[in-house]
Amino acid sequence: MRRVLKLLVAAAVLGVAIGLWLTAPDRVAPDRFANLTGDVGQGEHVFTASGCASCHHVPKAEDKLILAGGMAFPSDFGTFYAPNISPDPEQGIGNWELVDLANAVTRGVSPAGQHYYPAFPYNAYNKMADQDIADLFAYLQTLPADATPSKPHDVGFPFNIRRSLGGWKLLFFNDDYVMDVPADLERGRYLAEAQAHCAECHTPRNVLGGLDTSRWMAGAPNPSGKGTIPALTPDKLTWSAEDVAYYLESGFTPDYDSVGGHMAEVVDNFAALSAEDRNAVAAYVKALPAPGTAPKSDY
């Protein structure tokens, strides 16, 4: 019996060790960004396209460049609050290096080595180009610092165990694009799948919170519990590419309805981009497959 107990204890210890190894944070190579210099002007474009202010500005604030956080994002797993990402050295990211931002944006890992919750859309941002991240870092440093502490997430057991997010990443973290597209749609795909992270709202999720890519952009329940996020697939969205581009610029639908909710923030961002970028996203949207059709295609 004693021998059996020893074997069971050894197996348990080994199991824990393997679990800790598998769920350990994965960081980018330390020297990957060492020789990159960010461009502030380009960084502003990345900041806008990626919707950083839409989530991280103070709720109802007039100045959306004060990124003190606090906006609430309810979900089935609890309520998440956008953190302070202003250049404040104590409460924000003022002491971060470029590699710290890269780890956060592309790996979902904090400078202290903790997993971030995927309410932060790093599973989309992980497709961003290294230079765009360097440019974004340069721009973020020019914004106003604010010393407001980040609000802690309201997440109960077992979802408050950060290490378990390593298991979530094993299941769902993927830096491949979902849609295979021809060269003329690559810009739209980059904006939609990576920077603007459209699928984070427009694609349904499974019980563990992973995106159901078999129903890519097919619409989803609103995490707030009120209504649904509309589908962008051709069986539901009958707008032309011109209609989509105009909506992203003006917030008006072909039926003269106006944008509402958090999508208003998204339209504000797209309206600040170029017509070429809006047209690129519209072309990508019109290339989406119908639900039940594999999003990977041969062109």
C-alpha positions as CSV (number, residue, x, y, z in Angstrom):
1,M,0.0,0.0,0.0
2,R,2.8,2.4,0.9
3,R,4.4,1.7,-2.5
4,V,1.2,2.5,-4.2
5,L,0.8,5.7,-2.3
6,K,4.3,6.8,-3.3
7,L,3.5,6.1,-6.9
8,L,0.3,8.1,-6.7
9,V,2.1,11.0,-5.1
10,A,4.8,10.9,-7.7
11,A,2.3,10.7,-10.5
12,A,0.4,13.7,-9.0
13,V,3.6,15.7,-8.7
14,L,4.5,14.9,-12.3
15,G,1.1,15.8,-13.4
16,V,1.3,19.2,-11.7
17,A,4.7,19.8,-13.2
18,I,3.5,19.0,-16.7
19,G,0.4,21.2,-16.2
20,L,2.6,24.1,-15.0
21,W,4.9,23.7,-18.0
22,L,2.0,23.5,-20.5
23,T,0.3,26.6,-19.1
24,A,3.4,28.7,-18.6
25,P,3.3,32.1,-20.4
26,D,4.8,32.2,-23.9
27,R,6.8,35.4,-24.6
28,V,8.3,36.8,-27.7
29,A,12.1,36.5,-28.3
30,P,13.7,39.3,-26.3
31,D,15.8,40.6,-29.2
32,R,12.9,40.4,-31.8
33,F,12.1,44.1,-31.4
34,A,15.5,45.3,-30.4
35,N,16.3,47.1,-33.7
36,L,12.9,48.6,-34.4
37,T,12.2,52.3,-34.1
38,G,8.6,53.4,-33.9
39,D,7.1,56.2,-36.0
40,V,4.6,58.3,-34.0
41,G,2.5,59.3,-37.1
42,Q,2.1,55.7,-38.2
43,G,1.5,54.7,-34.6
44,E,-1.5,57.0,-34.5
45,H,-2.9,55.1,-37.4
46,V,-2.4,51.8,-35.7
47,F,-3.9,53.1,-32.5
48,T,-7.0,54.2,-34.4
49,A,-7.4,51.1,-36.5
50,S,-6.9,48.9,-33.5
51,G,-9.6,50.7,-31.4
52,C,-7.4,51.2,-28.4
53,A,-9.3,54.3,-27.2
54,S,-12.6,52.7,-27.8
55,C,-12.1,50.4,-24.8
56,H,-9.5,52.2,-22.7
57,H,-10.7,55.7,-22.5
58,V,-12.6,56.8,-19.3
59,P,-16.3,56.0,-19.7
60,K,-18.3,59.0,-21.0
61,A,-15.1,61.2,-21.1
62,E,-14.9,63.9,-23.7
63,D,-11.1,63.4,-24.1
64,K,-10.8,59.9,-25.5
65,L,-7.0,60.0,-25.5
66,I,-6.8,59.8,-21.7
67,L,-6.5,56.0,-21.4
68,A,-7.2,55.6,-17.7
69,G,-9.6,52.6,-18.4
70,G,-12.6,51.6,-16.4
71,M,-15.0,50.6,-19.1
72,A,-16.9,47.5,-18.2
73,F,-17.2,44.4,-20.4
74,P,-19.7,41.9,-19.0
75,S,-19.5,38.3,-20.1
76,D,-20.6,34.8,-19.0
77,F,-17.4,34.5,-17.0
78,G,-17.7,37.8,-15.1
79,T,-17.2,41.5,-15.8
80,F,-13.9,42.7,-17.1
81,Y,-12.7,46.3,-16.8
82,A,-10.3,47.9,-19.3
83,P,-7.1,48.8,-17.5
84,N,-5.1,52.0,-17.4
85,I,-2.8,52.0,-20.4
86,S,-1.8,55.7,-20.2
87,P,2.0,56.6,-19.9
88,D,1.7,57.0,-16.1
89,P,4.7,55.1,-14.7
90,E,2.8,53.8,-11.6
91,Q,-0.7,53.0,-12.7
92,G,-0.3,52.9,-16.4
93,I,2.4,51.5,-18.8
94,G,4.9,54.3,-18.5
95,N,7.6,52.0,-17.4
96,W,7.0,49.4,-20.1
97,E,9.6,48.6,-22.8
98,L,8.6,47.9,-26.4
99,V,9.0,44.1,-25.8
100,D,6.5,44.4,-22.9
101,L,3.9,45.9,-25.2
102,A,4.7,43.2,-27.8
103,N,4.2,40.4,-25.2
104,A,0.9,42.0,-24.1
105,V,-0.5,42.5,-27.6
106,T,0.7,39.4,-29.3
107,R,1.0,36.9,-26.5
108,G,-1.5,38.1,-23.8
109,V,1.2,38.2,-21.2
110,S,1.9,41.0,-18.7
111,P,5.5,42.2,-17.8
112,A,5.1,40.3,-14.5
113,G,4.4,37.1,-16.4
114,Q,0.7,36.8,-15.8
115,H,-1.8,35.7,-18.5
116,Y,-4.2,38.4,-19.6
117,Y,-7.8,37.5,-20.0
118,P,-8.9,37.2,-23.7
119,A,-11.4,40.0,-23.2
120,F,-8.2,41.8,-24.3
121,P,-8.3,40.7,-28.0
122,Y,-4.7,39.5,-28.3
123,N,-5.9,36.5,-30.2
124,A,-6.5,39.0,-33.0
125,Y,-3.6,41.4,-32.4
126,N,-1.2,38.5,-32.6
127,K,-1.4,38.8,-36.3
128,M,-0.1,42.4,-36.3
129,A,3.2,43.3,-37.9
130,D,6.1,43.9,-35.6
131,Q,6.7,47.4,-37.1
132,D,3.0,48.3,-36.3
133,I,3.6,47.4,-32.7
134,A,6.7,49.5,-32.5
135,D,4.8,52.4,-34.1
136,L,2.0,52.0,-31.6
137,F,4.4,52.0,-28.7
138,A,5.9,55.2,-29.9
139,Y,2.5,56.9,-30.2
140,L,1.2,55.6,-26.8
141,Q,4.1,57.4,-25.1
142,T,2.9,60.8,-26.5
143,L,-0.5,60.5,-24.8
144,P,-1.5,62.1,-21.5
145,A,-0.5,60.3,-18.3
146,D,-3.2,59.6,-15.8
147,A,-2.7,58.1,-12.3
148,T,-6.1,56.5,-11.9
149,P,-5.6,52.9,-10.7
150,S,-7.0,50.1,-12.9
151,K,-10.2,48.6,-11.7
152,P,-9.9,44.9,-10.7
153,H,-12.0,42.5,-12.7
154,D,-15.1,41.0,-11.2
155,V,-14.4,37.3,-12.0
156,G,-15.2,34.5,-9.6
157,F,-13.7,31.0,-9.1
158,P,-12.5,29.2,-11.1
159,F,-12.1,31.8,-13.8
160,N,-10.0,34.0,-11.5
161,I,-7.1,31.4,-11.6
162,R,-4.9,33.2,-14.1
163,R,-2.7,30.1,-14.8
164,S,-5.7,28.3,-16.2
165,L,-5.7,30.8,-19.1
166,G,-2.6,29.0,-20.3
167,G,-4.9,26.0,-20.9
168,W,-7.3,28.3,-22.8
169,K,-4.5,29.5,-25.0
170,L,-3.5,25.9,-25.7
171,L,-7.0,25.3,-27.1
172,F,-7.7,28.6,-28.8
173,F,-4.6,30.8,-29.3
174,N,-3.8,30.9,-33.0
175,D,-1.9,33.5,-35.0
176,D,-3.0,32.2,-38.4
177,Y,-5.6,34.1,-40.4
178,V,-9.0,32.5,-40.6
179,M,-9.8,33.5,-44.1
180,D,-7.6,32.6,-47.1
181,V,-7.8,35.5,-49.5
182,P,-6.2,36.7,-52.7
183,A,-3.6,39.5,-52.7
184,D,-6.1,42.3,-53.3
185,L,-8.0,41.4,-50.1
186,E,-5.0,41.1,-47.8
187,R,-5.2,44.7,-46.6
188,G,-8.9,44.3,-45.7
189,R,-8.2,41.0,-43.9
190,Y,-5.4,42.6,-41.9
191,L,-7.6,45.4,-40.7
192,A,-10.6,43.2,-40.1
193,E,-9.0,40.1,-38.5
194,A,-6.1,41.7,-36.8
195,Q,-6.2,45.4,-36.0
196,A,-10.0,46.1,-35.8
197,H,-10.6,42.5,-34.4
198,C,-14.1,42.5,-35.9
199,A,-14.6,38.8,-35.1
200,E,-14.3,39.4,-31.4
201,C,-17.9,40.7,-31.4
202,H,-19.4,39.4,-34.7
203,T,-18.4,35.7,-34.3
204,P,-20.2,33.4,-31.8
205,R,-18.2,31.6,-29.1
206,N,-18.2,28.1,-27.6
207,V,-18.8,27.3,-24.0
208,L,-15.2,28.0,-23.1
209,G,-15.2,31.5,-24.7
210,G,-13.3,30.5,-27.9
211,L,-14.4,31.8,-31.2
212,D,-16.4,29.3,-33.3
213,T,-14.6,29.9,-36.6
214,S,-17.0,27.5,-38.4
215,R,-19.5,30.4,-38.0
216,W,-17.1,33.2,-38.8
217,M,-18.7,36.6,-38.6
218,A,-22.2,34.9,-38.4
219,G,-23.4,37.1,-35.5
220,A,-23.4,36.5,-31.8
221,P,-25.3,37.2,-28.6
222,N,-24.4,40.6,-27.1
223,P,-22.2,39.9,-24.0
224,S,-24.2,42.4,-22.1
225,G,-27.2,40.1,-22.4
226,K,-29.2,42.7,-24.4
227,G,-29.8,41.8,-28.1
228,T,-27.3,40.4,-30.6
229,I,-24.3,41.5,-32.6
230,P,-25.4,41.3,-36.3
231,A,-24.0,38.8,-38.8
232,L,-21.8,40.1,-41.6
233,T,-22.2,36.9,-43.7
234,P,-23.9,37.1,-47.1
235,D,-27.0,35.3,-46.0
236,K,-27.8,38.1,-43.6
237,L,-26.0,41.3,-44.8
238,T,-27.3,42.3,-48.2
239,W,-25.5,45.6,-48.4
240,S,-23.1,46.4,-51.2
241,A,-19.4,47.0,-50.6
242,E,-20.1,50.7,-51.1
243,D,-22.9,50.5,-48.5
244,V,-20.5,48.9,-46.0
245,A,-17.7,51.5,-46.7
246,Y,-20.2,54.3,-46.3
247,Y,-21.5,52.9,-43.0
248,L,-17.9,52.7,-41.7
249,E,-17.4,56.3,-42.6
250,S,-20.8,57.9,-41.6
251,G,-22.6,55.5,-39.3
252,F,-25.6,55.5,-41.6
253,T,-27.1,52.3,-43.0
254,P,-28.7,52.1,-46.5
255,D,-32.0,52.5,-44.8
256,Y,-30.9,55.7,-43.1
257,D,-30.7,54.1,-39.7
258,S,-27.8,55.2,-37.5
259,V,-25.2,53.3,-35.6
260,G,-25.6,52.8,-31.9
261,G,-23.9,51.1,-28.9
262,H,-20.2,50.3,-28.9
263,M,-20.3,50.2,-32.7
264,A,-20.4,54.0,-32.7
265,E,-16.9,53.9,-31.3
266,V,-15.8,51.6,-34.1
267,V,-17.3,53.9,-36.7
268,D,-15.5,56.9,-35.2
269,N,-12.3,54.9,-35.6
270,F,-13.0,53.9,-39.2
271,A,-14.1,57.4,-40.1
272,A,-10.6,58.6,-39.2
273,L,-8.9,56.1,-41.5
274,S,-8.5,56.5,-45.3
275,A,-11.2,55.7,-47.8
276,E,-8.8,53.0,-49.1
277,D,-8.8,51.3,-45.7
278,R,-12.6,51.4,-45.4
279,N,-13.0,50.0,-48.9
280,A,-10.5,47.3,-48.1
281,V,-12.6,46.2,-45.1
282,A,-15.8,46.4,-47.1
283,A,-14.3,44.1,-49.8
284,Y,-13.2,41.6,-47.1
285,V,-16.7,41.6,-45.6
286,K,-18.3,41.0,-49.0
287,A,-15.9,38.0,-49.5
288,L,-17.1,36.3,-46.3
289,P,-18.6,32.8,-46.8
290,A,-22.0,31.7,-45.7
291,P,-22.3,30.1,-42.3
292,G,-21.4,26.4,-42.4
293,T,-19.0,27.0,-45.2
294,A,-15.4,26.6,-44.2
295,P,-13.7,30.1,-44.1
296,K,-10.5,28.6,-45.6
297,S,-10.9,28.8,-49.3
298,D,-8.8,28.3,-52.4
299,Y,-8.4,31.3,-54.6
